[in-house]
Amino acid sequence: MSAILIDGKTVSQQIREEVLILAAKLKEEHGVTPGLAFILVGNNPASEVYVRNKAKACEALGFYSITEKMPEDVPQERVIEKIEEFNQDDRVHGILVQMPLPKHMNEYEVIEAINPLKDVDALHPFNIGLYSQAKSWDEITRKRLLLPCTPYGMMILLEKYGIEVSGKKAVVVGRSNLGGKPTAALLLSKNATVTIAHSKTENLRDVCREADILVAVIGKANFIKGDFIKPGAAVLDVGINRTDTGLVGDVDYEAAKEVAGWITPVPGGVGAMTISMLMMNTYMAASRKTEGAN
């Protein structure tokens, strides 16, 4: 029996409809329009597409948005000056510096220049600390903490599909600061027993086969095979890899779907949630400022 397909596109649209209503209410009751500023450095074609898609989402939701494009050789100091301008701009509730940055820049220094209350990518050490030290998912949601958009979207998918997390064994394959580490922290907040596996993990297949929830976020096309998966497990594929046959995930989808209980496709799974959760973070940042949370 094939796995249940976790439809990220449908859930993503539901999130956007929710944000649309919330943002309209915020504007009606407080005269505040959520605002998102993008900083795009260089001419990376993929980055330009990502920023354009995010700006379109802002427009569709009635958000204010502004994109600052800067040349590849711009000094890091100028980027930080622009961030500071947006930090002081009351129209802007969220600031997103599109990664990757040119090699002459220190991305950590750039991220740390963002006001944590406007860090809608949740990459600032302050925000990482907040969600990492939270005692529970309930605390995270009650305090409306800013969360990394892709792991946040993954948690919403688990919730929407009624996939139990508390007490379950979760294995996250990948340990990046953008993917594996925050995913593990959020799963832990829902009382999963979490293992982070990586390139140095011994007997990786056996480790993965213990997982009730298996998250692949390693950037290797079709790396997770069907025999890595515990029968009936929930498999969330965060990978997006360009191949000669098109976009594929980190999971061998055709093999995995015959073993898993639930599975996300690529495209149309976890990745479809990312921009919608960015919009939710931007709304929350605007709402928290309106209510004096800062």
Buried (B, 14 or more C-beta within 10 A) or exposed (E): EEBBBBBBBEBBEEBBEBBBEBBEEBBEEEEBBBBBBBBBBBEBEEBBEBBEEBBEBBEEBEBBBBBBBBEEEBEBEEBBEBBEEBBEBEBBBBBBBBBEBBEEBEBEEBBBBBBBBBBBBBBBEBBBEBBBEBEEBEBBEEEBBBBBBBBBBBBBBBEBBEBEBEEBBBBBBBBBEBBBBBBBBBBBBBBBBBBBBEEEBEEBEEBBBBBBBBBBBBBBBBBBBBEBBBEEBBBBBBBBBEEEEEBBBBBBBEBBBEBBBBBBBBBBBBBBBBBBBBBBBBBBBBBBBBEEEE
